[in-house]
């Protein structure tokens, strides 16, 4: 899981998308 890297890459573009997948 890339909680740190994923959130930084999708800061504004996929904020909700990453939140749903990693959280």
N, CA, C and O atoms as a Tinker XYZ file with bonds, in Angstrom:
    92  protein
     1  N      0.826000   -1.216000    0.000000    73     2
     2  CA     0.000000    0.000000    0.000000    64     1     3
     3  C      0.858000    1.263000    0.000000    63     2     4     5
     4  O      1.845000    1.355000    0.729000    81     3
     5  N      0.473000    2.220000   -0.815000    73     3     6
     6  CA     1.242000    3.466000   -0.890000    64     5     7
     7  C      0.424000    4.607000   -0.304000    63     6     8     9
     8  O      0.049000    5.542000   -1.010000    81     7
     9  N      0.156000    4.522000    0.981000    73     7    10
    10  CA    -0.639000    5.565000    1.631000    64     9    11
    11  C      0.047000    6.914000    1.577000    63    10    12    13
    12  O     -0.596000    7.939000    1.352000    81    11
    13  N      1.369000    6.912000    1.788000    73    11    14
    14  CA     2.104000    8.177000    1.776000    64    13    15
    15  C      2.358000    8.658000    0.356000    63    14    16    17
    16  O      2.092000    9.818000    0.038000    81    15
    17  N      2.865000    7.786000   -0.495000    73    15    18
    18  CA     3.171000    8.166000   -1.881000    64    17    19
    19  C      1.905000    8.409000   -2.685000    63    18    20    21
    20  O      1.841000    9.326000   -3.503000    81    19
    21  N      0.897000    7.575000   -2.443000    73    19    22
    22  CA    -0.356000    7.720000   -3.184000    64    21    23
    23  C     -1.043000    9.036000   -2.877000    63    22    24    25
    24  O     -1.544000    9.705000   -3.781000    81    23
    25  N     -1.070000    9.410000   -1.609000    73    23    26
    26  CA    -1.738000   10.654000   -1.217000    64    25    27
    27  C     -1.003000   11.858000   -1.779000    63    26    28    29
    28  O     -1.629000   12.845000   -2.166000    81    27
    29  N      0.334000   11.783000   -1.826000    73    27    30
    30  CA     1.120000   12.920000   -2.334000    64    29    31
    31  C      0.919000   13.071000   -3.836000    63    30    32    33
    32  O      0.864000   14.190000   -4.347000    81    31
    33  N      0.809000   11.936000   -4.555000    73    31    34
    34  CA     0.647000   12.006000   -6.009000    64    33    35
    35  C     -0.760000   12.462000   -6.378000    63    34    36    37
    36  O     -0.946000   13.225000   -7.325000    81    35
    37  N     -1.753000   11.986000   -5.618000    73    35    38
    38  CA    -3.135000   12.358000   -5.914000    64    37    39
    39  C     -3.668000   13.306000   -4.844000    63    38    40    41
    40  O     -4.734000   13.086000   -4.267000    81    39
    41  N     -2.907000   14.357000   -4.596000    73    39    42
    42  CA    -3.277000   15.317000   -3.553000    64    41    43
    43  C     -4.644000   15.951000   -3.839000    63    42    44    45
    44  O     -5.532000   15.938000   -2.988000    81    43
    45  N     -4.801000   16.507000   -5.050000    73    43    46
    46  CA    -6.049000   17.196000   -5.379000    64    45    47
    47  C     -6.847000   16.469000   -6.456000    63    46    48    49
    48  O     -8.073000   16.569000   -6.510000    81    47
    49  N     -6.125000   15.726000   -7.324000    73    47    50
    50  CA    -6.799000   15.064000   -8.442000    64    49    51
    51  C     -7.655000   13.891000   -7.949000    63    50    52    53
    52  O     -8.856000   13.838000   -8.212000    81    51
    53  N     -7.024000   12.952000   -7.230000    73    51    54
    54  CA    -7.768000   11.768000   -6.772000    64    53    55
    55  C     -7.815000   11.681000   -5.267000    63    54    56    57
    56  O     -7.623000   10.608000   -4.695000    81    55
    57  N     -8.067000   12.801000   -4.624000    73    55    58
    58  CA    -8.112000   12.820000   -3.152000    64    57    59
    59  C     -9.142000   11.818000   -2.632000    63    58    60    61
    60  O     -8.842000   10.993000   -1.770000    81    59
    61  N    -10.351000   11.903000   -3.164000    73    59    62
    62  CA   -11.427000   11.021000   -2.714000    64    61    63
    63  C    -11.170000    9.596000   -3.209000    63    62    64    65
    64  O    -11.448000    8.623000   -2.507000    81    63
    65  N    -10.637000    9.489000   -4.423000    73    63    66
    66  CA   -10.372000    8.175000   -5.011000    64    65    67
    67  C     -9.370000    7.401000   -4.178000    63    66    68    69
    68  O     -9.580000    6.224000   -3.883000    81    67
    69  N     -8.292000    8.049000   -3.800000    73    67    70
    70  CA    -7.262000    7.405000   -2.981000    64    69    71
    71  C     -7.810000    7.112000   -1.595000    63    70    72    73
    72  O     -7.514000    6.066000   -1.018000    81    71
    73  N     -8.594000    8.009000   -1.067000    73    71    74
    74  CA    -9.171000    7.819000    0.268000    64    73    75
    75  C    -10.041000    6.568000    0.306000    63    74    76    77
    76  O    -10.035000    5.833000    1.294000    81    75
    77  N    -10.780000    6.331000   -0.754000    73    75    78
    78  CA   -11.673000    5.173000   -0.798000    64    77    79
    79  C    -10.868000    3.876000   -0.919000    63    78    80    81
    80  O    -11.245000    2.853000   -0.347000    81    79
    81  N     -9.764000    3.921000   -1.661000    73    79    82
    82  CA    -8.974000    2.713000   -1.899000    64    81    83
    83  C     -8.027000    2.412000   -0.740000    63    82    84    85
    84  O     -7.948000    1.269000   -0.289000    81    83
    85  N     -7.319000    3.408000   -0.263000    73    83    86
    86  CA    -6.338000    3.181000    0.804000    64    85    87
    87  C     -6.967000    3.251000    2.190000    63    86    88    89
    88  O     -6.375000    2.809000    3.174000    81    87
    89  N     -8.156000    3.805000    2.254000    73    87    90
    90  CA    -8.792000    3.917000    3.571000    64    89    91
    91  C    -10.163000    3.217000    3.530000    63    90    92
    92  O    -10.872000    3.190000    4.536000    81    91
